[in-house]
Amino acid sequence: MHQTITVVLRDGRKIIAHGDVIHDEANSLIVSGDPGTYMNFNWDFVAYYVVSPYEENADV
């Protein structure tokens, strides 16, 4: 089941994706899921990340 992942970088940029979170051994956070979605973030640049349930028709 996919989740909504919000990653906030130390420079203030915010990335929102739908997929799954993987912590790898190379000191990075990986977000993968939707077709073609694969993002790799080095922990040195991540301020924080939030994982929440994916709601396809959620009102924002």
PyMOL Python script that loads the backbone (N, CA, C, O; Angstrom):
from pymol import cmd

cmd.read_pdbstr("""\
ATOM      1  N   MET A   1       0.846  -1.188   0.000  1.00  0.00           N
ATOM      2  CA  MET A   1       0.000   0.000   0.000  1.00  0.00           C
ATOM      3  C   MET A   1       0.885   1.242   0.000  1.00  0.00           C
ATOM      4  O   MET A   1       1.756   1.395   0.857  1.00  0.00           O
ATOM      5  N   HIS A   2       0.657   2.118  -0.958  1.00  0.00           N
ATOM      6  CA  HIS A   2       1.458   3.331  -1.036  1.00  0.00           C
ATOM      7  C   HIS A   2       1.064   4.326   0.039  1.00  0.00           C
ATOM      8  O   HIS A   2      -0.046   4.309   0.569  1.00  0.00           O
ATOM      9  N   GLN A   3       2.014   5.188   0.336  1.00  0.00           N
ATOM     10  CA  GLN A   3       1.821   6.232   1.328  1.00  0.00           C
ATOM     11  C   GLN A   3       2.183   7.562   0.686  1.00  0.00           C
ATOM     12  O   GLN A   3       2.819   7.600  -0.367  1.00  0.00           O
ATOM     13  N   THR A   4       1.778   8.648   1.324  1.00  0.00           N
ATOM     14  CA  THR A   4       2.211   9.971   0.897  1.00  0.00           C
ATOM     15  C   THR A   4       3.452  10.315   1.707  1.00  0.00           C
ATOM     16  O   THR A   4       3.421  10.308   2.937  1.00  0.00           O
ATOM     17  N   ILE A   5       4.538  10.615   1.015  1.00  0.00           N
ATOM     18  CA  ILE A   5       5.796  10.947   1.672  1.00  0.00           C
ATOM     19  C   ILE A   5       6.131  12.394   1.356  1.00  0.00           C
ATOM     20  O   ILE A   5       6.184  12.792   0.192  1.00  0.00           O
ATOM     21  N   THR A   6       6.355  13.172   2.395  1.00  0.00           N
ATOM     22  CA  THR A   6       6.782  14.558   2.247  1.00  0.00           C
ATOM     23  C   THR A   6       8.204  14.652   2.777  1.00  0.00           C
ATOM     24  O   THR A   6       8.464  14.316   3.932  1.00  0.00           O
ATOM     25  N   VAL A   7       9.123  15.110   1.935  1.00  0.00           N
ATOM     26  CA  VAL A   7      10.518  15.278   2.327  1.00  0.00           C
ATOM     27  C   VAL A   7      10.818  16.770   2.293  1.00  0.00           C
ATOM     28  O   VAL A   7      10.602  17.430   1.277  1.00  0.00           O
ATOM     29  N   VAL A   8      11.317  17.300   3.409  1.00  0.00           N
ATOM     30  CA  VAL A   8      11.711  18.705   3.472  1.00  0.00           C
ATOM     31  C   VAL A   8      13.231  18.748   3.554  1.00  0.00           C
ATOM     32  O   VAL A   8      13.839  18.171   4.456  1.00  0.00           O
ATOM     33  N   LEU A   9      13.830  19.442   2.595  1.00  0.00           N
ATOM     34  CA  LEU A   9      15.282  19.554   2.555  1.00  0.00           C
ATOM     35  C   LEU A   9      15.750  20.725   3.411  1.00  0.00           C
ATOM     36  O   LEU A   9      14.971  21.627   3.718  1.00  0.00           O
ATOM     37  N   ARG A  10      17.005  20.708   3.791  1.00  0.00           N
ATOM     38  CA  ARG A  10      17.565  21.756   4.658  1.00  0.00           C
ATOM     39  C   ARG A  10      17.493  23.145   4.028  1.00  0.00           C
ATOM     40  O   ARG A  10      17.468  24.145   4.746  1.00  0.00           O
ATOM     41  N   ASP A  11      17.461  23.219   2.694  1.00  0.00           N
ATOM     42  CA  ASP A  11      17.372  24.529   2.040  1.00  0.00           C
ATOM     43  C   ASP A  11      15.929  25.017   1.902  1.00  0.00           C
ATOM     44  O   ASP A  11      15.684  26.063   1.303  1.00  0.00           O
ATOM     45  N   GLY A  12      14.963  24.254   2.462  1.00  0.00           N
ATOM     46  CA  GLY A  12      13.573  24.688   2.468  1.00  0.00           C
ATOM     47  C   GLY A  12      12.699  24.091   1.388  1.00  0.00           C
ATOM     48  O   GLY A  12      11.476  24.219   1.450  1.00  0.00           O
ATOM     49  N   ARG A  13      13.290  23.442   0.400  1.00  0.00           N
ATOM     50  CA  ARG A  13      12.475  22.821  -0.647  1.00  0.00           C
ATOM     51  C   ARG A  13      11.697  21.648  -0.076  1.00  0.00           C
ATOM     52  O   ARG A  13      12.169  20.947   0.819  1.00  0.00           O
ATOM     53  N   LYS A  14      10.485  21.444  -0.612  1.00  0.00           N
ATOM     54  CA  LYS A  14       9.610  20.365  -0.156  1.00  0.00           C
ATOM     55  C   LYS A  14       9.224  19.506  -1.355  1.00  0.00           C
ATOM     56  O   LYS A  14       8.815  20.021  -2.395  1.00  0.00           O
ATOM     57  N   ILE A  15       9.359  18.197  -1.197  1.00  0.00           N
ATOM     58  CA  ILE A  15       9.014  17.244  -2.243  1.00  0.00           C
ATOM     59  C   ILE A  15       7.921  16.332  -1.703  1.00  0.00           C
ATOM     60  O   ILE A  15       8.045  15.791  -0.604  1.00  0.00           O
ATOM     61  N   ILE A  16       6.847  16.159  -2.478  1.00  0.00           N
ATOM     62  CA  ILE A  16       5.759  15.269  -2.081  1.00  0.00           C
ATOM     63  C   ILE A  16       5.643  14.174  -3.138  1.00  0.00           C
ATOM     64  O   ILE A  16       5.561  14.454  -4.334  1.00  0.00           O
ATOM     65  N   ALA A  17       5.638  12.926  -2.680  1.00  0.00           N
ATOM     66  CA  ALA A  17       5.541  11.789  -3.598  1.00  0.00           C
ATOM     67  C   ALA A  17       4.647  10.728  -2.983  1.00  0.00           C
ATOM     68  O   ALA A  17       4.374  10.743  -1.783  1.00  0.00           O
ATOM     69  N   HIS A  18       4.196   9.809  -3.822  1.00  0.00           N
ATOM     70  CA  HIS A  18       3.387   8.678  -3.364  1.00  0.00           C
ATOM     71  C   HIS A  18       4.191   7.413  -3.613  1.00  0.00           C
ATOM     72  O   HIS A  18       4.627   7.152  -4.734  1.00  0.00           O
ATOM     73  N   GLY A  19       4.382   6.639  -2.570  1.00  0.00           N
ATOM     74  CA  GLY A  19       5.161   5.418  -2.711  1.00  0.00           C
ATOM     75  C   GLY A  19       5.529   4.844  -1.368  1.00  0.00           C
ATOM     76  O   GLY A  19       4.739   4.874  -0.424  1.00  0.00           O
ATOM     77  N   ASP A  20       6.734   4.322  -1.290  1.00  0.00           N
ATOM     78  CA  ASP A  20       7.236   3.695  -0.078  1.00  0.00           C
ATOM     79  C   ASP A  20       8.602   4.277   0.261  1.00  0.00           C
ATOM     80  O   ASP A  20       9.321   4.760  -0.613  1.00  0.00           O
ATOM     81  N   VAL A  21       8.947   4.224   1.542  1.00  0.00           N
ATOM     82  CA  VAL A  21      10.227   4.740   2.025  1.00  0.00           C
ATOM     83  C   VAL A  21      11.156   3.567   2.312  1.00  0.00           C
ATOM     84  O   VAL A  21      10.752   2.564   2.899  1.00  0.00           O
ATOM     85  N   ILE A  22      12.405   3.715   1.885  1.00  0.00           N
ATOM     86  CA  ILE A  22      13.434   2.713   2.149  1.00  0.00           C
ATOM     87  C   ILE A  22      14.640   3.436   2.734  1.00  0.00           C
ATOM     88  O   ILE A  22      15.076   4.452   2.195  1.00  0.00           O
ATOM     89  N   HIS A  23      15.177   2.922   3.827  1.00  0.00           N
ATOM     90  CA  HIS A  23      16.433   3.437   4.372  1.00  0.00           C
ATOM     91  C   HIS A  23      17.527   2.497   3.896  1.00  0.00           C
ATOM     92  O   HIS A  23      17.514   1.311   4.227  1.00  0.00           O
ATOM     93  N   ASP A  24      18.473   3.012   3.123  1.00  0.00           N
ATOM     94  CA  ASP A  24      19.513   2.114   2.630  1.00  0.00           C
ATOM     95  C   ASP A  24      20.783   2.247   3.470  1.00  0.00           C
ATOM     96  O   ASP A  24      20.884   3.112   4.340  1.00  0.00           O
ATOM     97  N   GLU A  25      21.729   1.386   3.194  1.00  0.00           N
ATOM     98  CA  GLU A  25      22.963   1.332   3.973  1.00  0.00           C
ATOM     99  C   GLU A  25      23.957   2.410   3.582  1.00  0.00           C
ATOM    100  O   GLU A  25      24.971   2.575   4.260  1.00  0.00           O
ATOM    101  N   ALA A  26      23.702   3.140   2.525  1.00  0.00           N
ATOM    102  CA  ALA A  26      24.624   4.167   2.042  1.00  0.00           C
ATOM    103  C   ALA A  26      24.270   5.541   2.591  1.00  0.00           C
ATOM    104  O   ALA A  26      24.597   6.556   1.975  1.00  0.00           O
ATOM    105  N   ASN A  27      23.601   5.588   3.750  1.00  0.00           N
ATOM    106  CA  ASN A  27      23.263   6.845   4.409  1.00  0.00           C
ATOM    107  C   ASN A  27      22.321   7.693   3.567  1.00  0.00           C
ATOM    108  O   ASN A  27      22.528   8.899   3.427  1.00  0.00           O
ATOM    109  N   SER A  28      21.288   7.072   3.006  1.00  0.00           N
ATOM    110  CA  SER A  28      20.331   7.842   2.230  1.00  0.00           C
ATOM    111  C   SER A  28      18.908   7.342   2.446  1.00  0.00           C
ATOM    112  O   SER A  28      18.675   6.229   2.918  1.00  0.00           O
ATOM    113  N   LEU A  29      17.977   8.202   2.086  1.00  0.00           N
ATOM    114  CA  LEU A  29      16.545   7.925   2.160  1.00  0.00           C
ATOM    115  C   LEU A  29      16.057   7.747   0.729  1.00  0.00           C
ATOM    116  O   LEU A  29      16.267   8.627  -0.106  1.00  0.00           O
ATOM    117  N   ILE A  30      15.420   6.639   0.437  1.00  0.00           N
ATOM    118  CA  ILE A  30      14.933   6.365  -0.913  1.00  0.00           C
ATOM    119  C   ILE A  30      13.412   6.357  -0.891  1.00  0.00           C
ATOM    120  O   ILE A  30      12.794   5.732  -0.029  1.00  0.00           O
ATOM    121  N   VAL A  31      12.814   7.062  -1.853  1.00  0.00           N
ATOM    122  CA  VAL A  31      11.367   7.058  -2.034  1.00  0.00           C
ATOM    123  C   VAL A  31      11.106   6.429  -3.398  1.00  0.00           C
ATOM    124  O   VAL A  31      11.601   6.913  -4.415  1.00  0.00           O
ATOM    125  N   SER A  32      10.327   5.347  -3.415  1.00  0.00           N
ATOM    126  CA  SER A  32       9.991   4.703  -4.687  1.00  0.00           C
ATOM    127  C   SER A  32       8.533   4.300  -4.661  1.00  0.00           C
ATOM    128  O   SER A  32       7.948   4.095  -3.597  1.00  0.00           O
ATOM    129  N   GLY A  33       7.953   4.188  -5.846  1.00  0.00           N
ATOM    130  CA  GLY A  33       6.555   3.794  -5.863  1.00  0.00           C
ATOM    131  C   GLY A  33       5.903   3.951  -7.203  1.00  0.00           C
ATOM    132  O   GLY A  33       5.997   3.064  -8.052  1.00  0.00           O
ATOM    133  N   ASP A  34       5.228   5.093  -7.414  1.00  0.00           N
ATOM    134  CA  ASP A  34       4.513   5.314  -8.665  1.00  0.00           C
ATOM    135  C   ASP A  34       5.442   5.019  -9.838  1.00  0.00           C
ATOM    136  O   ASP A  34       6.658   5.171  -9.719  1.00  0.00           O
ATOM    137  N   PRO A  35       4.881   4.598 -10.964  1.00  0.00           N
ATOM    138  CA  PRO A  35       5.725   4.298 -12.118  1.00  0.00           C
ATOM    139  C   PRO A  35       6.697   5.445 -12.410  1.00  0.00           C
ATOM    140  O   PRO A  35       6.294   6.584 -12.641  1.00  0.00           O
ATOM    141  N   GLY A  36       7.958   5.113 -12.393  1.00  0.00           N
ATOM    142  CA  GLY A  36       8.985   6.105 -12.680  1.00  0.00           C
ATOM    143  C   GLY A  36       9.446   6.894 -11.475  1.00  0.00           C
ATOM    144  O   GLY A  36      10.382   7.686 -11.589  1.00  0.00           O
ATOM    145  N   THR A  37       8.823   6.705 -10.322  1.00  0.00           N
ATOM    146  CA  THR A  37       9.224   7.453  -9.134  1.00  0.00           C
ATOM    147  C   THR A  37      10.331   6.709  -8.409  1.00  0.00           C
ATOM    148  O   THR A  37      10.135   5.593  -7.928  1.00  0.00           O
ATOM    149  N   TYR A  38      11.489   7.334  -8.335  1.00  0.00           N
ATOM    150  CA  TYR A  38      12.608   6.802  -7.563  1.00  0.00           C
ATOM    151  C   TYR A  38      13.468   7.997  -7.200  1.00  0.00           C
ATOM    152  O   TYR A  38      14.119   8.584  -8.063  1.00  0.00           O
ATOM    153  N   MET A  39      13.472   8.354  -5.942  1.00  0.00           N
ATOM    154  CA  MET A  39      14.258   9.499  -5.487  1.00  0.00           C
ATOM    155  C   MET A  39      15.171   9.057  -4.360  1.00  0.00           C
ATOM    156  O   MET A  39      14.762   8.312  -3.470  1.00  0.00           O
ATOM    157  N   ASN A  40      16.407   9.520  -4.405  1.00  0.00           N
ATOM    158  CA  ASN A  40      17.410   9.161  -3.422  1.00  0.00           C
ATOM    159  C   ASN A  40      17.897  10.452  -2.763  1.00  0.00           C
ATOM    160  O   ASN A  40      18.422  11.337  -3.439  1.00  0.00           O
ATOM    161  N   PHE A  41      17.724  10.559  -1.444  1.00  0.00           N
ATOM    162  CA  PHE A  41      18.113  11.755  -0.707  1.00  0.00           C
ATOM    163  C   PHE A  41      19.217  11.405   0.285  1.00  0.00           C
ATOM    164  O   PHE A  41      19.063  10.479   1.082  1.00  0.00           O
ATOM    165  N   ASN A  42      20.318  12.131   0.243  1.00  0.00           N
ATOM    166  CA  ASN A  42      21.376  11.970   1.230  1.00  0.00           C
ATOM    167  C   ASN A  42      20.922  12.614   2.525  1.00  0.00           C
ATOM    168  O   ASN A  42      20.404  13.731   2.507  1.00  0.00           O
ATOM    169  N   TRP A  43      21.106  11.932   3.654  1.00  0.00           N
ATOM    170  CA  TRP A  43      20.641  12.447   4.943  1.00  0.00           C
ATOM    171  C   TRP A  43      21.236  13.809   5.282  1.00  0.00           C
ATOM    172  O   TRP A  43      20.627  14.566   6.038  1.00  0.00           O
ATOM    173  N   ASP A  44      22.406  14.141   4.745  1.00  0.00           N
ATOM    174  CA  ASP A  44      23.020  15.445   5.026  1.00  0.00           C
ATOM    175  C   ASP A  44      22.152  16.597   4.529  1.00  0.00           C
ATOM    176  O   ASP A  44      22.286  17.721   5.014  1.00  0.00           O
ATOM    177  N   PHE A  45      21.264  16.336   3.570  1.00  0.00           N
ATOM    178  CA  PHE A  45      20.434  17.383   2.978  1.00  0.00           C
ATOM    179  C   PHE A  45      18.974  17.335   3.423  1.00  0.00           C
ATOM    180  O   PHE A  45      18.194  18.219   3.069  1.00  0.00           O
ATOM    181  N   VAL A  46      18.596  16.315   4.193  1.00  0.00           N
ATOM    182  CA  VAL A  46      17.208  16.148   4.629  1.00  0.00           C
ATOM    183  C   VAL A  46      17.016  16.773   6.004  1.00  0.00           C
ATOM    184  O   VAL A  46      17.699  16.407   6.960  1.00  0.00           O
ATOM    185  N   ALA A  47      16.074  17.727   6.099  1.00  0.00           N
ATOM    186  CA  ALA A  47      15.728  18.297   7.403  1.00  0.00           C
ATOM    187  C   ALA A  47      14.831  17.310   8.144  1.00  0.00           C
ATOM    188  O   ALA A  47      15.077  16.983   9.305  1.00  0.00           O
ATOM    189  N   TYR A  48      13.780  16.838   7.457  1.00  0.00           N
ATOM    190  CA  TYR A  48      12.892  15.820   8.019  1.00  0.00           C
ATOM    191  C   TYR A  48      12.011  15.255   6.917  1.00  0.00           C
ATOM    192  O   TYR A  48      11.948  15.799   5.815  1.00  0.00           O
ATOM    193  N   TYR A  49      11.335  14.163   7.225  1.00  0.00           N
ATOM    194  CA  TYR A  49      10.355  13.609   6.295  1.00  0.00           C
ATOM    195  C   TYR A  49       9.161  13.108   7.088  1.00  0.00           C
ATOM    196  O   TYR A  49       9.276  12.754   8.261  1.00  0.00           O
ATOM    197  N   VAL A  50       8.006  13.086   6.421  1.00  0.00           N
ATOM    198  CA  VAL A  50       6.751  12.673   7.043  1.00  0.00           C
ATOM    199  C   VAL A  50       6.098  11.638   6.138  1.00  0.00           C
ATOM    200  O   VAL A  50       6.069  11.792   4.917  1.00  0.00           O
ATOM    201  N   VAL A  51       5.577  10.584   6.750  1.00  0.00           N
ATOM    202  CA  VAL A  51       4.868   9.540   6.014  1.00  0.00           C
ATOM    203  C   VAL A  51       3.439   9.505   6.522  1.00  0.00           C
ATOM    204  O   VAL A  51       3.203   9.428   7.727  1.00  0.00           O
ATOM    205  N   SER A  52       2.485   9.560   5.600  1.00  0.00           N
ATOM    206  CA  SER A  52       1.075   9.505   5.981  1.00  0.00           C
ATOM    207  C   SER A  52       0.336   8.590   5.007  1.00  0.00           C
ATOM    208  O   SER A  52       0.828   8.322   3.911  1.00  0.00           O
ATOM    209  N   PRO A  53      -0.838   8.113   5.400  1.00  0.00           N
ATOM    210  CA  PRO A  53      -1.609   7.242   4.507  1.00  0.00           C
ATOM    211  C   PRO A  53      -1.945   7.965   3.199  1.00  0.00           C
ATOM    212  O   PRO A  53      -2.217   9.166   3.195  1.00  0.00           O
ATOM    213  N   TYR A  54      -1.923   7.231   2.110  1.00  0.00           N
ATOM    214  CA  TYR A  54      -2.268   7.781   0.801  1.00  0.00           C
ATOM    215  C   TYR A  54      -3.776   7.789   0.648  1.00  0.00           C
ATOM    216  O   TYR A  54      -4.430   6.756   0.791  1.00  0.00           O
ATOM    217  N   GLU A  55      -4.328   8.969   0.353  1.00  0.00           N
ATOM    218  CA  GLU A  55      -5.764   9.105   0.117  1.00  0.00           C
ATOM    219  C   GLU A  55      -5.945   9.678  -1.277  1.00  0.00           C
ATOM    220  O   GLU A  55      -5.669  10.854  -1.514  1.00  0.00           O
ATOM    221  N   GLU A  56      -6.408   8.846  -2.194  1.00  0.00           N
ATOM    222  CA  GLU A  56      -6.484   9.234  -3.605  1.00  0.00           C
ATOM    223  C   GLU A  56      -7.396  10.429  -3.847  1.00  0.00           C
ATOM    224  O   GLU A  56      -7.068  11.284  -4.670  1.00  0.00           O
ATOM    225  N   ASN A  57      -8.514  10.514  -3.166  1.00  0.00           N
ATOM    226  CA  ASN A  57      -9.467  11.596  -3.395  1.00  0.00           C
ATOM    227  C   ASN A  57      -9.550  12.542  -2.205  1.00  0.00           C
ATOM    228  O   ASN A  57     -10.623  13.067  -1.906  1.00  0.00           O
ATOM    229  N   ALA A  58      -8.448  12.761  -1.534  1.00  0.00           N
ATOM    230  CA  ALA A  58      -8.453  13.625  -0.345  1.00  0.00           C
ATOM    231  C   ALA A  58      -8.635  15.083  -0.753  1.00  0.00           C
ATOM    232  O   ALA A  58      -8.065  15.532  -1.748  1.00  0.00           O
ATOM    233  N   ASP A  59      -9.425  15.812   0.013  1.00  0.00           N
ATOM    234  CA  ASP A  59      -9.572  17.249  -0.205  1.00  0.00           C
ATOM    235  C   ASP A  59      -8.391  17.951   0.437  1.00  0.00           C
ATOM    236  O   ASP A  59      -8.071  17.711   1.601  1.00  0.00           O
ATOM    237  N   VAL A  60      -7.742  18.822  -0.331  1.00  0.00           N
ATOM    238  CA  VAL A  60      -6.562  19.527   0.179  1.00  0.00           C
ATOM    239  C   VAL A  60      -6.894  20.978   0.365  1.00  0.00           C
ATOM    240  O   VAL A  60      -6.041  21.758   0.788  1.00  0.00           O
TER     241      VAL A  60
END
""", "prot")
cmd.dss("prot")
cmd.show_as("cartoon", "prot")
cmd.util.cbc("prot")
cmd.orient("prot")
